Amino acid sequence: MRMNGVDVSSPALILKAGRGVLHHGALGIARSLGRLGAPVYAIVDDMLAPLALSRYLARSFVWKRWPDKTAFPCAIAAIAERIGSPALLLPLDDLSAAVVAENAEALRRWFLLPAIAPGLPRRLCDKATLYEICAQAGIDTPRIAFAHDEADVDAFVERSGFPVMIKTAEQWAPLNGGRSTIIAREPADLRRFWAGARGATPARMLVQEFVPGEDWVYHGYRNAETGVQVGFTGRKLMSSPPGAGSTVLGVSERDDSLARLGESLLRQVQYSGIVGIDWRKDARDGRFRIVDCNPRVCMNFRMFHNDAGVDVVRAAYLDLTGQPIPGSRMAEGHVFKVEQDYLFLGLKEFLKSGSTAKAEARPVARSGELAWFAYDDPAPAAMMGLRFPLQIASRWTRRMSGFPLHLSSLTR
């Protein structure tokens, strides 16, 4: 969708620290801005990444290995010089968002960036400091505790009962098997977790109560200097892994009370930029409890747009290039589906119970969007279809072998 009268001469650069070529959020950015006519660039793992094949990508830059923390500003500045004009820089994971904010002063020469306190993104994506911030802001959270060993987890379970969630404080320091969150529903799950850890347990691990209820999300863009704010709410109906992962099926749904909570948190911490916040609507009391805050573009951001077709990426692009953001009303009933995960989870459910996904996971759509396939840009979906089975095999191998933790060179 093109917008009349919009200046799309400014480029954008997609950035992520995590390794992994199957990232539909990156593809969503290329299509969202590319369909407006803006030049979009990306740093990719290899030239056969689905993103690299998109017709809406002007050029890819391959980083086989991420530079260390001291070399990062120079490495990304070299790409900026090749782009040739100030670009909107769009981090796609927590670590890249934290590193960009911490180097923002040096990067502003080449990039269009929101004005944000350098240490704020790292504090928001760190679950321990996030919950401290929420306590000060009056935002409800689940009960959590630090866990250094089995005894700490067992003590928490004794107080709260099963199920519990085991998490790393930082997304980039995963648990065994490569996940940042694991649900333990019974003692056998904990035994399997500790057996797989093999001494590689993260130093900053949390154990959290499992909150019964619904998964909700708040996505927004905010400019603390000007007061510009765009926000959306919706429900996560299916996730991978179930109950503790990224959106597989979601729908935009207005909830004013959740929108006020999200806006209140961002206002109190003086946040600027794109954000995605995960919430749990507690079935016990109906209150929203924050479970995660992502200070960057989230993979499911295309679940939301307003009546002018503006999503959070377009909102950031327009605002940071000095243009007004059109539209005001959120488009409700817009269904977002990650097709390969949806089919994979459906198959697992069928093999387990003889039936497909529950009825509540199949909403009546007023509009819809697939994460990968698009008639005007089919090549990325075709490449995803080739590489997805390889990813599944790799994950299975890592899980079975207790693959050692990988910490990026940019963590500190």
C-alpha positions in Angstrom: 0.0 0.0 0.0 1.4 3.4 -1.0 0.5 6.5 0.8 0.0 9.7 -1.2 2.3 12.5 -0.5 4.8 10.5 1.5 8.5 11.2 1.1 10.1 7.8 0.8 13.6 8.9 -0.2 15.2 7.9 3.2 16.5 4.3 3.4 16.1 1.8 6.2 18.5 -0.8 7.5 17.4 -4.1 9.2 19.7 -5.3 11.9 19.7 -8.4 14.2 22.3 -9.9 16.5 20.9 -13.3 16.7 21.9 -16.0 14.2 19.1 -17.7 12.3 17.9 -17.1 8.8 14.1 -17.8 9.2 13.0 -14.4 10.6 9.6 -13.3 9.2 9.7 -10.1 11.2 12.7 -8.9 9.0 10.7 -9.9 5.9 7.7 -8.0 7.2 9.8 -4.8 7.5 11.1 -5.1 4.0 7.6 -5.5 2.6 6.0 -2.8 4.8 8.5 -0.1 3.8 9.3 -1.5 0.4 5.6 -1.4 -0.7 5.7 2.3 0.2 8.6 2.7 -2.2 11.3 3.2 0.5 14.8 1.6 -0.2 15.3 -1.2 2.4 18.6 -2.8 3.2 19.4 -5.6 5.6 22.3 -7.4 7.3 21.8 -11.2 6.7 23.5 -14.4 7.7 23.9 -15.5 4.1 22.7 -14.7 0.6 20.2 -17.7 0.7 18.3 -16.3 3.6 14.7 -15.8 2.6 14.9 -12.1 3.4 17.8 -11.7 0.9 15.5 -13.0 -1.9 12.7 -10.4 -1.3 11.9 -8.1 -4.2 11.5 -5.3 -1.7 15.1 -5.5 -0.5 17.4 -3.1 -2.2 20.6 -4.8 -1.1 21.8 -7.4 1.5 25.1 -7.2 3.5 26.4 -10.5 4.8 27.9 -10.7 8.2 29.2 -14.2 8.7 30.2 -13.3 12.2 29.1 -10.4 14.3 31.8 -7.9 15.2 32.7 -7.6 18.9 31.4 -4.7 20.9 34.3 -2.3 20.3 34.2 -3.0 16.5 30.5 -2.8 16.1 30.2 1.0 15.5 32.8 1.0 12.8 31.4 -2.1 11.1 27.9 -0.8 10.8 29.2 2.7 9.9 31.0 1.1 6.9 27.6 -0.3 5.7 26.0 3.2 6.3 28.7 4.7 4.0 27.8 2.3 1.3 24.1 3.1 1.6 25.0 6.7 1.1 22.4 8.7 3.1 21.0 8.6 6.7 19.0 5.5 7.2 16.4 4.4 9.7 18.1 1.7 11.8 15.7 -1.1 12.8 16.9 -3.6 15.4 15.1 -7.0 15.4 16.2 -8.6 18.7 16.9 -7.5 22.2 20.6 -7.5 22.0 20.8 -5.4 18.8 18.4 -2.9 20.3 20.5 -2.6 23.5 23.7 -2.2 21.5 22.3 0.4 19.2 21.0 2.5 22.1 24.3 2.3 23.9 26.2 3.5 20.7 23.5 5.9 19.6 25.6 9.0 20.0 28.3 7.7 17.6 25.7 6.2 15.2 23.6 9.4 14.7 26.0 10.6 12.1 24.7 7.9 9.8 21.4 6.8 11.1 17.9 8.1 12.1 17.4 7.0 15.7 14.9 7.8 18.4 16.1 9.8 21.4 16.3 7.3 24.2 18.4 6.9 27.4 21.4 4.7 26.3 20.8 2.1 29.0 17.0 1.9 28.9 16.6 -0.8 26.2 18.9 -3.2 28.1 17.0 -2.6 31.3 13.7 -3.3 29.7 14.7 -6.5 27.9 16.4 -7.8 31.1 13.5 -9.5 32.9 15.0 -8.9 36.3 15.3 -5.1 35.9 12.1 -5.0 33.9 10.1 -6.3 36.9 11.8 -3.7 39.1 10.8 -0.9 36.7 7.2 -2.3 36.7 7.1 -2.3 40.5 8.0 1.3 40.5 5.5 2.2 37.8 2.6 0.3 39.4 2.4 -2.4 36.7 1.4 -5.9 37.7 3.9 -8.7 37.1 3.9 -12.5 37.9 5.8 -13.6 41.0 9.5 -14.3 40.2 12.7 -15.3 42.0 16.3 -15.8 41.0 17.4 -19.4 40.8 21.0 -20.4 40.9 20.5 -24.1 41.2 17.9 -26.9 41.6 17.3 -26.1 45.3 16.2 -22.6 44.4 13.8 -23.9 41.8 12.4 -26.5 44.1 11.9 -24.0 46.9 9.9 -21.8 44.5 7.8 -24.7 43.3 7.1 -25.7 46.9 5.6 -22.2 47.5 3.7 -21.7 44.2 3.1 -25.3 42.9 3.2 -26.4 39.3 3.3 -25.3 36.5 6.2 -22.9 36.7 8.3 -21.1 34.0 12.0 -21.1 33.9 13.5 -18.2 32.1 16.8 -16.5 31.4 17.0 -12.8 32.4 18.4 -12.0 29.0 17.1 -13.3 25.7 20.6 -13.7 24.2 21.8 -16.1 27.0 19.4 -19.1 26.3 18.6 -22.2 28.3 19.7 -25.6 27.1 18.1 -26.4 23.8 18.4 -22.7 22.7 15.2 -21.5 24.3 14.9 -18.5 26.7 11.7 -19.8 28.4 10.6 -23.3 29.4 7.4 -24.4 31.1 7.6 -27.1 33.7 4.2 -28.6 34.3 5.3 -31.5 36.5 8.4 -32.8 38.3 9.4 -34.9 35.3 9.8 -31.7 33.2 12.2 -30.3 35.8 14.2 -33.5 35.8 14.5 -33.4 32.0 15.6 -29.7 32.2 18.4 -30.3 34.7 19.5 -33.4 32.8 19.8 -31.3 29.6 21.6 -28.4 31.3 24.8 -30.4 31.9 26.4 -27.7 33.9 25.6 -24.9 31.4 22.9 -23.3 33.5 22.8 -19.5 32.9 24.1 -17.5 35.9 21.0 -15.2 35.7 18.1 -17.6 35.6 14.6 -16.8 36.9 11.7 -19.0 38.0 8.3 -17.5 37.5 4.8 -18.5 38.5 2.6 -19.6 35.6 -0.3 -17.2 35.2 -3.5 -18.9 34.0 -5.3 -17.0 31.3 -4.9 -15.4 27.9 -1.8 -14.1 26.1 -2.2 -10.4 25.0 0.3 -8.1 23.3 0.7 -4.3 23.1 2.7 -2.9 20.2 3.5 0.8 19.9 5.7 3.6 18.6 6.5 6.6 20.8 8.5 9.8 20.5 9.0 11.1 24.0 10.3 14.5 22.7 7.2 15.3 20.6 4.5 13.2 22.4 3.7 11.3 19.2 2.3 7.9 20.1 0.8 5.0 18.2 -0.5 1.9 20.0 -2.2 -1.4 19.2 -3.5 -4.3 21.3 -4.3 -7.9 20.4 -4.4 -11.6 21.4 -1.8 -14.3 20.8 -3.9 -17.4 20.1 -1.1 -19.8 19.3 2.6 -19.7 20.0 5.7 -21.8 19.4 6.7 -23.3 21.7 3.1 -23.4 23.1 2.5 -21.0 25.9 6.1 -19.7 26.0 7.1 -18.6 22.5 6.6 -16.3 19.5 3.2 -15.7 17.9 2.0 -18.4 15.4 -1.6 -17.1 15.2 -2.8 -13.8 16.5 -5.5 -11.3 16.0 -5.8 -7.5 16.6 -8.4 -6.8 19.3 -9.0 -3.5 21.0 -8.6 -3.3 24.7 -8.4 0.2 26.1 -7.3 -0.8 29.5 -4.3 -2.7 28.2 -3.5 0.2 25.9 -3.5 2.6 28.9 -1.2 0.2 30.8 1.3 0.1 27.9 1.2 3.8 27.3 1.6 4.5 31.1 4.8 2.3 31.3 6.3 4.0 28.2 5.5 7.4 29.5 6.9 6.8 33.0 10.3 5.5 31.6 10.4 8.2 28.9 10.7 5.6 26.2 11.2 6.5 22.5 11.0 4.1 19.6 9.2 0.9 18.6 8.2 -1.5 21.4 6.4 -4.8 21.8 5.1 -5.9 25.2 3.7 -9.3 26.1 1.1 -9.6 28.8 -0.9 -12.3 30.5 -4.6 -11.6 31.3 -4.9 -13.4 34.7 -7.9 -15.7 34.8 -7.9 -15.5 38.6 -8.6 -11.7 38.8 -8.8 -10.4 35.2 -5.7 -8.2 35.6 -3.1 -7.8 33.0 0.4 -8.9 34.1 3.5 -8.0 32.1 5.7 -10.9 31.2 8.1 -9.5 28.6 9.2 -6.2 27.1 10.9 -6.0 23.7 12.4 -2.5 23.0 12.4 -3.1 19.2 10.4 -4.4 16.2 8.7 -7.7 17.1 8.3 -10.6 14.7 4.5 -10.3 14.8 4.3 -6.5 14.2 2.3 -7.0 11.0 -0.6 -8.2 13.2 -1.4 -4.5 13.6 -2.1 -1.4 11.5 -4.5 1.5 11.6 -7.1 2.7 9.2 -4.5 4.4 7.1 -2.4 1.2 6.8 0.2 2.5 9.3 2.0 -0.2 11.4 4.7 0.5 14.0 7.5 0.4 11.4 5.8 2.9 9.1 5.0 5.1 12.1 8.7 5.2 13.1 9.7 5.8 9.5 7.3 8.7 9.1 8.0 10.3 12.4 11.8 10.1 12.2 11.8 11.5 8.7 9.8 14.5 9.9 6.4 13.5 8.4 3.0 13.3 10.0 1.5 9.9 10.8 -2.0 9.5 9.2 -4.9 7.5 10.6 -6.1 7.1 14.1 -8.3 4.0 14.5 -6.8 0.5 14.9 -7.9 -2.0 12.4 -9.6 -4.8 14.4 -10.0 -8.4 13.5 -6.8 -8.6 11.5 -5.4 -12.1 11.7 -1.7 -12.8 11.5 -0.5 -16.4 10.8 3.0 -17.9 10.6 2.0 -20.6 8.2 4.7 -23.3 8.7 4.5 -23.2 12.5 0.7 -23.2 12.3 0.8 -26.4 10.2 3.5 -28.0 12.3 1.7 -27.4 15.5 -1.6 -28.5 14.0 0.0 -31.8 12.9 1.5 -32.3 16.4 -2.0 -31.7 17.9 -3.6 -34.1 15.5 -1.1 -36.9 16.2 -1.5 -36.3 19.9 -5.2 -36.1 20.2 -6.7 -36.9 16.8 -8.1 -33.4 16.3 -6.8 -30.1 15.0 -6.4 -26.8 16.7 -9.0 -25.7 19.2 -11.9 -23.6 17.8 -10.9 -20.5 19.8 -7.6 -20.6 17.9 -9.4 -20.1 14.6 -10.8 -16.5 14.8 -13.2 -15.1 12.3 -11.0 -12.7 10.3 -12.0 -9.3 8.9 -8.6 -9.3 7.2 -5.6 -11.4 7.3 -1.9 -11.7 6.5 0.6 -14.6 6.2 4.0 -14.1 7.6 5.8 -15.6 4.6 3.8 -16.0 1.5 2.7 -13.0 -0.6 1.6 -13.0 -4.2 3.7 -10.0 -5.0 6.8 -11.5 -3.3 6.8 -15.3 -3.5 10.6 -16.1 -3.4 11.1 -15.8 0.4 8.3 -18.3 1.2 9.8 -20.8 -1.3 13.2 -20.5 0.3 11.6 -20.8 3.8 10.0 -24.0 2.7 13.4 -25.4 1.8 15.2 -24.3 5.0 12.5 -24.9 7.6 13.0 -28.7 7.7 16.7 -28.1 8.2 15.9 -25.8 11.1 13.7 -28.3 12.8 16.4 -31.0 12.5 19.0 -28.6 13.9 16.8 -27.7 16.9 16.1 -31.4 17.6 19.8 -32.2 17.5 20.6 -29.3 19.8 18.0 -30.4 22.3 18.9 -34.0 22.3 22.7 -33.3 22.7 22.4 -30.6 25.3 24.0 -28.1 23.0 26.2 -25.6 25.0 25.1 -22.1 25.5 26.2 -19.5 23.0 26.7 -16.0 24.3 27.1 -13.3 21.7 30.3 -11.2 21.7 28.1 -8.1 22.1 26.5 -9.1 25.5 28.6 -6.7 27.5 
